[in-house]
Amino acid sequence: MPKLDFRNIEQDPTRCGGQPVVVGTRVRVGVILGCYRQGMSVEEIVQQYPALKPADVHDALAYAYDHLDEVEADLAADDETAVKARYTGGQSGS
């Protein structure tokens, strides 16, 4: 599995929909970026995801900002999927 130019970030098409994740975890870069944008500190993110080290979070944020269009598209797709699931679930009970 090829590593990217960030030592703690990898992208495998067979894991997490091919989205970039922290090496050895299923924690997606987009999730870390979302936490950071919501005001969580690096330390708080590490507390939330104990498998991560501060260096993992910093690498994920660096990757996210260097590949912002890609990561934001992944986040938007996640949001769209969640909305569709919510409305589909709500309509099936009618």
C-alpha positions in Angstrom: 0.0 0.0 0.0 1.7 3.2 -1.1 2.2 6.0 1.4 1.7 9.5 0.5 4.0 12.4 1.0 2.9 12.7 4.6 4.5 10.0 6.7 1.5 9.3 8.9 -1.1 9.4 6.2 -2.0 6.6 3.7 -4.7 6.1 1.1 -5.9 2.6 0.2 -8.7 2.2 -2.2 -10.0 -0.8 -0.3 -10.3 1.0 3.1 -12.6 3.9 4.1 -13.8 4.4 0.5 -10.3 5.3 -0.6 -10.2 8.4 1.6 -6.9 9.3 3.2 -6.5 8.0 6.8 -3.9 8.0 9.6 -1.6 5.0 9.1 -2.7 1.9 11.0 -6.2 3.4 11.8 -9.5 4.0 10.1 -9.5 7.6 11.3 -10.0 9.7 8.2 -8.2 13.0 7.5 -11.6 14.6 6.9 -12.8 13.7 10.3 -9.7 15.2 11.9 -10.2 18.4 9.8 -13.8 18.5 10.9 -12.9 18.3 14.5 -10.3 21.0 14.2 -12.7 23.3 12.4 -15.2 22.8 15.2 -12.7 24.2 17.6 -11.0 21.1 19.0 -7.4 21.4 19.9 -4.8 18.8 18.8 -4.9 17.5 22.4 -8.7 17.2 22.4 -8.6 15.3 19.1 -6.0 12.9 20.5 -8.3 12.4 23.6 -11.3 11.7 21.3 -9.3 9.2 19.2 -6.8 7.5 21.5 -5.2 5.6 18.6 -3.7 8.9 17.4 -0.6 10.7 18.5 -0.2 14.5 18.2 2.1 14.0 15.2 -0.7 12.0 13.4 -3.1 14.9 13.9 -0.6 17.5 12.7 0.2 15.3 9.6 -3.5 14.9 8.9 -4.1 18.6 9.1 -1.1 19.4 6.9 -2.4 16.8 4.4 -5.9 18.3 4.5 -4.7 21.8 3.8 -2.4 20.7 1.0 -5.3 18.7 -0.5 -8.2 20.9 0.6 -10.4 20.4 -2.5 -10.2 16.6 -2.2 -10.8 16.5 1.5 -13.7 18.9 1.4 -15.3 16.9 -1.4 -15.1 13.8 0.8 -16.7 15.7 3.7 -19.4 17.0 1.4 -20.1 13.5 0.1 -20.3 12.3 3.8 -22.8 15.1 4.5 -24.9 14.3 1.4 -25.0 10.6 2.3 -26.1 11.3 5.9 -28.9 13.6 4.7 -30.1 11.1 2.1 -30.1 8.3 4.8 -32.0 10.5 7.2 -34.7 11.4 4.6 -34.9 7.9 3.1 -35.3 6.5 6.6 -37.9 9.0 7.5 -39.9 8.4 4.4 -39.9 4.6 4.6 -41.8 4.8 7.9 -44.7 6.8 6.4 
